[in-house]
């Protein structure tokens, strides 16, 4: 399986130097496509899969809101953390200082091993490079159109 990557200059926190590093070059897997893929490997329809996943997400959300770590077997675990203001002493802290609950994911062994098994890496271009190439192509096309328009004007 080929994993797409690009390269980018990144600052090394230890040396403070900018170094070329690999970055993941991702494209989204849309939820409807995921429903279709799951349904193609099961006896469920895409609508059934959508319903199961939506219900699953509702139950995961409820568990997190109750302060629970949601264990997903070998897939991993979702768990809540809190973002809050600081207090100088224990007795001066109160619940109003809690700003938000964050959801974190800790991948399980099967997921980590599955992602890193039999991978090859294929270099792609970054979104910035794609945008530059598109801009160049448009500019080239516009230049050709201007040339054609000038030729027509000269011919009259």
N, C-alpha and C positions, 0 to 999 in steps of 0.2 A: 504494500500500500504506500502511495506517495504522499508525503506531507509537504505542503508548499511553505516556503520561507522566503524572506527577503533579508537584506542587510541594512543596517542603519548605524550611524554614529551614536554611541551611547557613552555617557560619562561613567568611568569606573569610580565607585565611591571611595575606594582605598587610595588610588593614585591621583584622582581628580582629572585624569587624562581622558580625552575622548577617544574611544576605540571602536572599531567596526565589530558589531555583534550580529548574530542571527536573531530575527524576530519572526514570529508566526505570521503568515500571510493568510488570514482567514476570510472565508466567505460564509454568509449565514445559511443555516439549514432552517428553512421556514417551518413553522409548526404544522401547517397543512401537509407539507412534504413528509414530515416525521410521522404524522398520522397514517399517511398512505404507505410509507415504508413498513411501519409496524403491522398494519393490516395485511400487507402482502405476505407476511411471514406467520400469520395466525389465522384463525377462523373468524376473527372479528372484522367488522366493516370499519372503514375510516371513521364513520360517525360513532361507532361503539368505542373505538380507541380514544377519540376526542372526549367522549363522556367519561371514560375511565380516568384519563389524565386530568381532566378538569376536577373531578371528584377527589383524586389523589392530591392535587395541589391545594384544594380546600382543606383537606385533613392535615396536610403538612403545615399549612398556615395556622390552623387551629392549635396544633401541637407547639409550634414556635411561640405563638401568642401566650400559651400557658407556661412558657419557660422550659419546655422539654427539648432534649436533643432527640432528633428524629433519626433513628437508625434505619439505614436502607441496605442492610446486609453487606455483601461484598462490594456493593456500589459505593458505599461511604456513609457519611452522616452529615446532616444539616443541624447547626446549633446556633443559638442566639448569643450575642455579646451586647454589651451596653456601651453607649457613648454618653459621657456625663461631664459636667463641670467638676472641678476639683474643690475639695474642702481641706482646710489645714488640720482639722481634728475630726475624729469619728463622730462625735455628738453634734457637730455643726453641719453634717451632711443630711439632706432630706431628699425625698423622692422627686421633688420639683426640679432638682438639679440634673435629673436624667433627661437627656435630650432625644435619644432615639435608640431603638433596638435594631441591631444589624444582624443579618443572617450570613453565616459563614458555612463553607463546605469543606469537609475533610474527606478526600477520596479514599476509598478502601483499596486493599491490596489487588483485588481482581481488576478494578478499573485502572489503577496505575500500571499493572503488568500488561493488561490488554492494550492500553494506548501505546506502550513502548515495545511491543513485540512485532518483529518483522516489518520495521519501518525503513523506508528510504526517503531521502530528502531531495526535493526538487526546487531549485531557485526560481523565484518569480520576480516580477518587478513590483515595486511599492505602489501604493495608490497615488502618491505624489508623482512618481515616474509615469504612471498611466495617464494622469491628468496632463502632464507636460507633453506626452506623446499625442494625446487627443488634441491639445491646443495647437501643436505643430502641424498636425494633419489638417485642421480647420484653416490655419493660416496659409498652408500650401494650396488648399482647395480655393480659398479666396483669391490668392495671387493668380491662379490659373484662370479663374472667372474674370478677374480684372484684365488680364492679357487678352482673353477672348473678346471682351467688351471693347478694348482699345482697337483690336484688329477690325472689328465690325465698324467702329467709328472711322478708322483710316480708310476703309473700303468705300465709304459713302461719298 
